[in-house]
Amino acid sequence: MHNWGGWLATILFIALVNVGANLIAQKMYPTMVRYDFGRKVAYRIVLIGSLFALLALCILVLALLDAAGYRF
C-alpha cells in the first residue's frame, strides 16, 4: 500500500468488520445468557468470536475469488 487510497480502504475495512462484529455480538449475547453455558461466557469472548468469524468469512470469499481466476 503505497498510496492513500489503500490506507483508507484498509481503515474502512477494519472499521466495518469491527462494527459488524459488534452487531453480531449484541444479537448473540442476550440469547446465550438465557442458557446455562451463556452465563459463564463474557461479552468480550462473544465479540472476539464473531470478529474471527467475520474475518474467516472474508478470507473464504477472497480464496473463492482467487480460485475463480480473479487476482488482487
Buried (B, 14 or more C-beta within 10 A) or exposed (E): EEEEEEEEEEEEEEEEBEEBBEEBBEEBBEEBBEEEEBEEBEBEEBBEBBBEEBEEEEEEEEEEEEEEEEEE
